[in-house]
Amino acid sequence: MTWTAVLAVSGGAYLFKLVGVMAGNRFARALEPVAGLIPAALFSAIIAIMTVADVTTMAFDARLVGVGLAVVAVRRRAPFVVVVLVAMVATALVRLLG
């Protein structure tokens, strides 16, 4: 990443913050139904990018298996520690066997 990109992203973030401060509560009622969904969507996007991104290409490897089994553990309502352990062990086993 270049310094130009860093400065552009920083300026954009500052601009979004400034627009939010200037707008105040004008859009609060309109955005209320989706405001609670934004953190989950951002977290999901981060997980997706970290799972299949490899520097400049997409990589489908052991990480995808680990995340897939973690999703199964979450769907079965496993505690967070168990979900993380399932993902770690699955990823390690696929890497060991592959």
C-alpha positions in Angstrom: 0.0 0.0 0.0 1.4 3.4 -0.9 1.3 6.6 1.1 -1.1 8.1 -1.3 -3.6 5.3 -0.6 -3.1 5.6 3.1 -3.7 9.3 3.0 -6.8 8.9 0.7 -8.3 6.3 3.0 -7.6 8.4 6.1 -9.1 11.5 4.4 -12.2 9.5 3.4 -12.6 8.2 6.9 -12.3 11.7 8.3 -14.9 12.9 5.7 -17.4 10.2 6.7 -16.9 11.2 10.4 -17.4 14.9 9.5 -20.6 14.2 7.6 -21.9 12.1 10.5 -21.2 15.0 12.9 -22.8 17.5 10.6 -25.9 15.4 9.9 -26.5 14.8 13.6 -29.7 12.8 14.3 -31.4 13.6 11.0 -30.9 10.0 9.6 -31.1 8.2 13.0 -34.7 7.1 12.5 -34.2 5.9 8.9 -31.0 4.0 9.7 -32.3 2.5 13.0 -33.5 -0.8 11.5 -30.1 -1.7 9.9 -27.8 -0.1 12.5 -27.7 -3.2 14.6 -26.7 -5.3 11.6 -23.6 -3.3 10.6 -21.1 -4.8 13.1 -22.1 -8.4 12.1 -21.8 -7.6 8.4 -18.4 -6.0 8.9 -17.2 -8.9 11.0 -18.4 -11.4 8.4 -16.6 -9.5 5.7 -13.4 -9.5 7.6 -13.7 -13.3 8.2 -14.4 -13.9 4.5 -11.5 -11.9 3.4 -9.1 -13.5 5.9 -10.3 -16.9 4.9 -9.9 -16.8 1.1 -7.5 -13.9 0.4 -3.8 -14.6 -0.2 -1.9 -11.4 -0.8 -3.1 -10.8 -4.4 -5.1 -13.9 -5.2 -7.9 -16.0 -3.8 -6.8 -19.2 -2.0 -9.1 -22.1 -1.1 -7.1 -24.0 1.5 -7.2 -25.4 5.0 -8.5 -22.1 6.4 -11.8 -22.6 4.5 -12.3 -26.0 6.1 -11.6 -24.5 9.5 -14.1 -21.7 9.0 -16.7 -24.1 7.6 -16.5 -26.4 10.7 -16.6 -23.3 13.0 -19.8 -22.3 11.3 -21.2 -25.8 12.0 -20.1 -25.5 15.6 -21.8 -22.1 15.9 -25.0 -23.5 14.3 -25.0 -26.2 17.0 -24.7 -23.4 19.7 -21.2 -24.4 20.9 -19.4 -22.1 23.3 -17.1 -19.6 21.7 -14.0 -21.4 23.0 -15.2 -24.7 21.4 -15.8 -22.9 18.1 -12.3 -21.5 18.0 -10.8 -24.8 19.0 -12.8 -26.7 16.3 -11.5 -24.2 13.7 -7.9 -24.4 14.9 -7.8 -28.2 15.0 -9.6 -28.7 11.6 -7.2 -26.2 10.0 -4.2 -27.9 11.5 -5.3 -31.4 10.5 -6.0 -30.4 6.9 -2.5 -28.7 6.7 -0.9 -31.8 8.3 -2.6 -34.2 6.0 -2.3 -32.0 2.9 
